[in-house]
Amino acid sequence: MSKKISLDMTVYELVNAHPEIVPIMTDLGLDGVTNPALLQTAGRFMTLRKGAAMKNIPLTQLVAQLTAANFEVIDHD
């Protein structure tokens, strides 16, 4: 069964709800999730969509990796 997530959820929300998402995010280059202080501050307003844009990660690549890890992204374009 897949886990439904949104690209507009904050990184803080995602990591707290689904800690298994951390290695996926770091593999994509969103490595700020491994820093507890950064997660507590920027992670509270940074979304997957914003993080991908900042790191120049195509949303199609982000969605594909999340889907491969059994996440269902409910709001991708």
C-alpha positions as CSV (number, residue, x, y, z in Angstrom):
1,M,0.0,0.0,0.0
2,S,1.4,3.4,-1.0
3,K,1.7,6.3,1.3
4,K,0.0,9.5,0.1
5,I,2.1,12.7,0.2
6,S,1.9,16.1,-1.3
7,L,4.7,18.2,-2.9
8,D,3.3,21.1,-0.9
9,M,3.7,19.5,2.5
10,T,6.6,20.9,4.5
11,V,9.8,18.8,4.8
12,Y,9.3,18.9,8.6
13,E,5.8,17.3,8.2
14,L,7.0,14.7,5.8
15,V,10.0,13.6,7.8
16,N,7.9,13.4,11.0
17,A,5.1,11.5,9.3
18,H,7.4,9.3,7.1
19,P,11.0,9.1,8.5
20,E,11.8,6.5,5.8
21,I,11.7,9.4,3.2
22,V,15.0,10.8,4.5
23,P,17.3,8.6,2.5
24,I,15.3,9.2,-0.6
25,M,15.5,12.9,-0.2
26,T,19.3,12.8,0.5
27,D,19.8,10.6,-2.6
28,L,18.1,13.4,-4.6
29,G,20.3,16.0,-3.2
30,L,17.9,17.4,-0.6
31,D,20.5,16.8,2.2
32,G,19.3,19.5,4.6
33,V,16.9,16.9,6.1
34,T,19.9,15.3,7.9
35,N,20.6,18.5,9.9
36,P,18.3,18.6,12.9
37,A,18.6,22.3,13.3
38,L,17.9,23.0,9.7
39,L,14.9,20.6,9.8
40,Q,13.5,22.5,12.8
41,T,13.8,25.9,11.2
42,A,13.8,25.9,7.4
43,G,12.1,22.5,7.3
44,R,9.0,24.1,8.7
45,F,8.3,26.2,5.7
46,M,10.3,24.4,2.9
47,T,8.2,22.1,0.8
48,L,9.4,19.4,-1.6
49,R,8.3,21.5,-4.5
50,K,10.4,24.5,-3.2
51,G,13.4,22.3,-2.3
52,A,13.4,20.7,-5.8
53,A,13.3,24.1,-7.4
54,M,16.1,25.4,-5.3
55,K,18.3,22.4,-6.1
56,N,17.3,22.3,-9.8
57,I,15.7,18.8,-9.4
58,P,13.1,18.2,-12.0
59,L,9.7,17.4,-10.4
60,T,9.4,14.4,-12.7
61,Q,12.6,12.9,-11.2
62,L,11.4,13.7,-7.7
63,V,8.0,12.1,-8.3
64,A,9.5,9.0,-10.0
65,Q,11.9,8.3,-7.1
66,L,9.1,8.8,-4.5
67,T,6.8,6.5,-6.5
68,A,9.5,3.9,-6.7
69,A,9.8,4.0,-2.9
70,N,6.0,3.3,-2.6
71,F,4.9,6.9,-2.0
72,E,1.9,8.3,-3.9
73,V,2.4,11.9,-4.8
74,I,-1.2,13.3,-5.0
75,D,-0.6,16.7,-6.5
76,H,2.1,16.4,-9.2
77,D,1.5,18.1,-12.5
